[in-house]
Amino acid sequence: MSITHELMIAGFGGQGVLFAGKILSYAGLLAGKEVSWLPSYGPEMRGGTANINVMISDTMIGSPIIDNPTMLVAMNQPSLEKFEKDVKKDGIIIVDSTLIPIKVKRTDVKAFYIPSTKLAEDEGIKGLANMIMVGKITKELGIFDLEVVKVATSKSIPERKQDLLAYNLKAIEIGYNFIEG
C-alpha cells in the first residue's frame, strides 16, 4: 500500500518555514521517496504570511497542491486559525505553544504542543524554532530516520552559513526528543 504524507508548515515570513520544508523534502529524496515542495508567501515576506506544502510519497505525485494536509505545523496563531479546519481526519497538528496560546479545537486529530520558540531561546539558538519543529515532524512522521534529516540539513545550509550547522543539528535533536508534559 502506498503512503503519501501531505505536510503544511505555516507561519510568518522570517520564521524559516520554507527552509524547514526544503530540508524535509531533501530528506525525502535521500530516503528514496517522491517529493514536492511548493512555497506560498505574501509580498512582504519577512513578517508576512508564509507556508510551504511538502508531499512525501512512495509513488509518483500528480499535483503539488495540498487542500487537506495530513499534518499541519502552525508556527503562529493566524496559521492555526486559518488551516486547522483543513487537516484530514486523524491527521496531526503541531503547534508552537510559545506563540500560540490557544488549543486545537478539533477532537478528530492528534495535537502536539511544543514551545519551540522558547526552547530555542533557552538553548541559546534563538531563531531556530523551525529546526526544532523539523525534529518533531521527523519523529511524528516516522518515514525517515534522524540521520537522514541531519544529512539533508548539512546539504541544505548554504556554504556561507556552514558555521551554523551544529546549531541547526542541535535544534533538530531537541525537537526530536521533546516530550510534552
N, C-alpha and C positions, 0 to 999 in steps of 0.2 A: 504494500500500500504506500503510495507516495504522500509525502507530507510537505505542505507549504506553510512557512511561517511568514505572516504579514505584520511587520512592525511599523509603528509610527512613533517617532520621538519628536516632541513638540515643546517649544519654549520661546524665550525672547532671543532675538539675534544677539550674538556675543556669548551665549551660553555653551556653544560648541556642539549643538545638536547635529549639525551637518557633518562635523568631524567624527562624532560618535557613530553616525550611520555609515560613514566611509570605512571605519575600522571593522564594523560588524560585517559589511559587505565583503571586504577583503578577507576576513576570517572565513566567510562562507566559501569564497573562491579557493582558499587554501585547503579547505575541508572537502573540496571536490563537488560542491553544490552549485546549482544555478542561482544567480543573484541579479537583483536590480536595485538601483539606488536613484531615487527621484526626489530632489530637493524642492522646497517651496518656501519663499520668504518675501516679506514686504519690501518695498523700495527703500525704506530707511535702514534695512539690515540690522546693524547694531542697535538694540533697543526695540526694534520692531518685532513682529512675529516671525518665527521660523519653524518649519517642521520638515522632517525627512521621512519618506516612505522607503522601507527596505523590505525586499522579499528574498527569502532564502528557501530554496526548494530542491527536492530530489529530482524534479522533472523540469522541462523547459517552461519558462514563464511567458505567458501570452501577452500580458499588459503590465506595466509597472504601477498602474493606478490602484490604490487601495481605498475602497469605500468603507469596509468593515474590518479593521485590523484585528488580528488575534492577540496583539499586545500593544498597549499604549504606554509610553513613558512620558509623563507630564512633568515638565521642569518648572512650570508656573501655573497659577490658578486659572488664568484665562484659557490655557490649553486644556486643562482638565474639564472645565465647564463646557468648552466647545466640542471636545471629541469623546467624552465619556460615553455618550449615548450610542456612538458608532461601533464600539468594541463588540466583537462577536460574543454571543452567549458562551459561557465557560472560558472566556478569554482572561487575559491578565492585564491589570493596570498597576504600574509602578509610579509612585508619587514622590516628588522631592518634598518631604514633610517640613523642611526648613522654610520653604517659600509658600507652601500651600497648607493653610490651617484647617481646611475643610476635609471631610472624609468622602470617599467614593459613595455615591448614593445607591448604586446598583447592588443587588444581592446575588445576581447570577454570574458574577465574575470574581476572580481571585484578586484581591488588592494587597499591595505591599507598600509600606510607608518607610522610606529610607531618607534620613536627614542628610542628603548628600552634600548640600552646600555647607552645612555646619561641620560635617565630618572633614571636608576638605580644608576648611579654615582651621579646625582643631589640630589637624595633622601638618599644618604649615604648607599646604599645597592649594591655597586659595585659587579659584578659577578652574579646578579640575573636578567639579561636581559631575560633569558629563562623563568623565572617565570612571568615576565611582559607579555611575549608572551602567556603563558598559560592563563592568564586573557583575553587577546584579542581573543584567539582561542575560549575560553568558550563563550564569548559574541557573536561572529560571528556564531558559530555553533548553539547555542540555543537549544542543546539537553539535557543539564542538567544544573541545577542552580549553582550559585556561592557557595552555602553552600556544595553541593556535592563535588565540587573541593577542597574546604577547608578541608573537612574530608579526602579525598583521599591524600591530601598533608600531613596532620598530620600523616597518617598511612604509608606514603612512606618515610618520613625522618627517617634515622637511629637513634637509641637511642642516640648514641654519638653526634649527631648534633641537638638534640631536642631544644637546646638553639637558633637555627636559625629559628625555626618555625614561630615566629612572623614576622620576616623579609620577609620570603617567602610569607606569607599571605598578607602582605602589598604590595609586588610586584605584586601579582595576582590582587589585587584590583586596583592598578594603571593601569594595562593593561586593565582590565575590563571596567574601567571608562574613558579610554583615548578617546579623541575626536580630530580628525585631524583638523588642521586649524590654 
